[in-house]
Structures are given as structure tokens and as C-alpha cells.
Amino acid sequence: MADSVLRDKSKEFAKNIIFLCREMKAEIKEAPIINQMLRSGTSIGANIYEAHYAQSTKDFISKLEIAQKECYETEFWLDILFETGCMSQEKYNKMHNDCGAIRRMLIASLNTVKHKQDEI
């Protein structure tokens, strides 16, 4: 089921964000920005999980749209941290690619749900 793939990917991404932020904080690099990325990066999965228990289609769409916004924010923080030398190319590539994959899955899921809703 595609939904569980999205939940699994977002949960794995959240764990990787936590590990990355923990590592970067240990090196005392830009703590406020790292905290922002930690919040947005873990919020993606939290909203996807929350969407599973949505009270309505509108609520489901809202949760996925919030997760999508958090993806965009996380990509921004990843870019900033990489471009300022706080993150290696290897770590940046992996995290940015993973975040992008989740974002594309969210876009596809939202398009599907909205299209089905329009048919009703």
C-alpha cells in the first residue's frame, strides 16, 4: 500500500534528521538553524502519520499539505547548512534526495485525493 511506504519513508527520514542534527550539534554548528531543521524534518512524518487518522477527506488533505510544506522548509535548511559548510556533500545529497522523494510522493498523493474528491 503506497500510504504505508510514505509513512515508512517519512519515519526513516525523521530518524535520519535526528541523527544528523545530533551529530552537527556535537560539532557546535549553527544550533538555531539545526533546531529549525530538526522541527521541520520530524514534522513531515508526524503529519503523515496524523493524516492516517484524519476525520475527513478535507482533514486528510490538510495534514498532507502541512507535511509537504515541512518538506520544502527542510530542503531549505538542508541547502543553507550545506552551502555554509556545515554539512558534507555526501550527507547533503542523501538527505536532500530522501526529502525530495517524500515530497514527490506527497504531491502525487495529494493530486490523487484531490482528483477523486473532484469526481464526487
N, C-alpha and C positions, 0 to 999 in steps of 0.2 A: 504494500500500500504506500503510495507516494507520500502521504501525510506522515507516516512513521519515519520515512527516510529523511524528510525535512526536520522532524523533531530530533532524530538521532544526530544528524549533521550539526544542528544548532547546539545541541548539548555538548558534543565533542569540541565544537568551536569555542564555546564558553569555557570549557576546561582549559583549552589551549591558551585562551586570553588570560585566564588566571595565572597559568604557569609563566607566560611571557611577562605579565605585569609584575609578578613576584620577582622574577629574575632581574628585570630592569630596575625595580625599586632597590634591590640589593646593591646595585651599582650606583645608586643615588642619581638617577637621571630624571629630571623633569617630573617630579612626583604629581603635581596637579593635573598635568596632561595625561599621565598614566592612569590616574584615578578616573578621569573622564572616559578614557578608552575602556577601562575595566567595567564601568557602569553601562556604557552603551553596548559593549561586546557581550556582556552577560544578559542584558535586557532582550536581545534578539531571541534567544531560546526561551526566556521566561514568557514572552508574549506569544510565541508559537505554541508553547505548552498551554497557556491560558486560552488560546483560541480553540483548542480541542474541547473545552468545556463552555464554549460560548452559549449565551442564552438565546441567540437568534442569528440569522444569517448576517444581519447588519453588525452585530457584535463581533462575529467571526471575522468579517471583513475589516472592521476597525482594529482588531488585535493584530491581524497580519499586516495592515498598513503601518501600524506603530513599529512592528518588527522590521519592516522594510526601511523606515526612516532611521531606525537604530543601525541598520546595516550601512546606510550611507554615512552616518556620523562616524561609525567605527572605521570605515575606509578612510575618512578624512583624517582621523587621529593616527592611523597607521601611516598614511602619507606624510604627515607632519613629523612624526617621530623618525621615520626613515630619512626624510630629506634634511633633518637636522643632525643626523649622525648618531641617533640614539638606538638604532636598530640595524642589524646586519641585513645585507641584500637577501641572504638565504631565508632568514626568518620573515622578512617583509614579504617576499614572494609567496611563501606558503600561506601566511595569514591573509594576505590580500586576495589570493586565489580562492581560499576557502570562503572568505566573506563574500566574494563576488558570486561564487557558486550558490550560496544560500540566498543571496539577493535575487539571482535569476530564478531560482525555484519559487521564491515568494511572488515574484512578478507573474510567473506562469500560473501559480495557484490563484492569485487574485484575479487574473484575467479569466480563468475558468469559472470561478464562483460568480463573478460579475456577469459573465455571459449567460450562465444558467439562470441567474436572477432576472435578467432582462427578458428571458424566454417565458417567464411565468406570467 
